[in-house]
Amino acid sequence: MRIERVEPSRHRRGRVLVFLEDGACLKITEQELLDFGLRPGDELDSGTLERLKEAAGVSNVKVTAADLVGKRAMSRRELEKKLQEKGASQTEARYAAEWLEAIGAIDDRDYGALLSRHYGQMGYGPARVREKLREKGVPRELWDEALAELPEAAGQIDAFLNGKLRGRLPEEKEKKRLTDALLRRGFSWGDVRAAWNRLGSETREE
């Protein structure tokens, strides 16, 4: 297969377009251009063409992966899922994720800690943050370490109640509503009950 022309992409930096005599256009990176020494007029046998396509596929997935993690932090599992949604094979997605992991661009431990601090600042408790870690693909073996980044539950609950009550004691209906809100935020019943006791308003377990 003869190469008709080679030109840089106008839309994607670092990408090169290789036009073949049958009308096909290969989207490769500058790395493949150098590795294969491609020039207009070159003849590519079937074996070389297949190797070029495979190399370009891997490189393009790596470029996409780098773009994704450059926009926001994510876990390795989340990255692989997004790459496959964009058309990468499971192997290509895994290879790209391993590459980014090796150069420190993704780190599930750091990402788990980041999530815990973020949701802790939003007023979420351990159970809710644990759900977020699962949703975002942080490995289970890293959860305890990530949850250690959360503020103390007692302080979070006290701040929530003080902000709502401003020093007054609530009626039972309001107390139940606030208790339910704290449980939905991921705090344990024991921690919520202890907070009410500190405020001088005992709560019975239902």
Buried (B, 14 or more C-beta within 10 A) or exposed (E): BEBBEBEEEEEBEEBBBBBBEEEEEBBBBEBBBEBBEBEEEBEBEEEBBEBBBEBBBBBBBBBBBBEBBEEEBBBBBBBBBBBBEEEBEEEBBBBBBEBBBEEEBBBBEEBBBBBBBBBBEEBBBBBBBBEBBEEBBBBEEBBEEBBEBBBEBEEBBBEBBEEEBEEEEBEEEEBEEBBEBBBEBBBBEEBBBBBBEEBEBEBEEE
